[in-house]
């Protein structure tokens, strides 16, 4: 079971995916690339945040071969990212 992540960190993770993908729901990003946008001491929390965002329905998980996964925004995730991430 993954630990709960603070809401502000979830929004930062959502914004990081939005930086890579923009307004589309067809783009998906490897978790390693999302984690690169954070300081080293916070990179472990990115994976916990991704799992929590998947449970909340804001991010989808796309499986690839050999157990690897990538993550993209759902429609609800794009709407929330537009309210929090766009400057």
C-alpha positions in Angstrom: 0.0 0.0 0.0 1.4 3.4 -1.0 1.4 6.2 1.5 -0.8 9.3 1.1 0.9 12.2 -0.5 0.3 15.9 0.4 -2.2 17.5 -2.0 0.2 20.3 -3.1 2.7 17.6 -4.2 0.0 15.8 -6.2 -0.7 19.1 -8.0 3.0 19.6 -8.7 3.2 16.1 -10.1 0.1 16.7 -12.2 1.6 19.9 -13.5 4.9 18.1 -14.4 2.9 15.7 -16.6 1.1 18.7 -18.1 4.4 20.3 -19.0 5.4 17.2 -21.0 2.0 16.5 -22.6 0.0 19.7 -22.8 -3.8 19.6 -23.2 -3.9 16.2 -24.9 -4.9 12.9 -23.3 -3.1 10.8 -25.9 0.4 11.6 -24.6 2.1 9.4 -22.0 5.4 9.9 -20.1 7.7 7.5 -18.4 7.8 8.1 -14.6 11.6 8.5 -14.7 11.1 11.6 -17.0 8.5 13.0 -14.6 10.8 12.5 -11.7 13.7 14.4 -13.4 11.7 17.6 -13.0 12.0 17.3 -9.2 14.9 17.6 -6.8 16.6 14.3 -6.0 15.4 14.1 -2.4 11.7 14.2 -3.7 11.9 11.8 -6.6 10.7 8.8 -4.5 7.5 10.7 -3.7 6.8 11.2 -7.4 6.1 7.4 -7.8 3.7 7.5 -4.7 2.0 10.6 -6.1 1.5 8.9 -9.5 -0.2 5.9 -7.9 -2.5 8.2 -5.9 -3.3 10.2 -9.0 -4.2 7.0 -10.8 -6.5 6.0 -7.9 -8.2 9.5 -8.1 -8.8 9.2 -11.8 -6.7 12.2 -12.8 -3.9 10.1 -14.5 -4.1 6.9 -16.5 -1.5 4.2 -16.5 -0.3 2.6 -19.8 1.5 -0.7 -19.4 4.5 -1.5 -21.7 6.6 -4.6 -22.1 8.6 -6.1 -19.2 6.5 -4.4 -16.5 7.3 -0.9 -17.5 4.6 1.7 -17.3 4.0 5.3 -18.5 1.5 7.8 -17.3 -0.8 10.4 -19.0 -3.6 12.8 -18.1 -7.2 11.9 -18.2 -9.8 14.5 -19.2 -10.4 15.3 -15.5 -6.7 15.6 -15.1 -6.4 18.1 -18.0 -9.2 20.2 -16.6 -7.6 20.3 -13.1 -4.1 21.1 -14.7 -5.6 24.0 -16.6 -6.9 25.5 -13.4 -3.7 25.0 -11.4 -0.8 24.9 -13.8 -1.5 27.5 -16.5 0.1 30.9 -15.7 
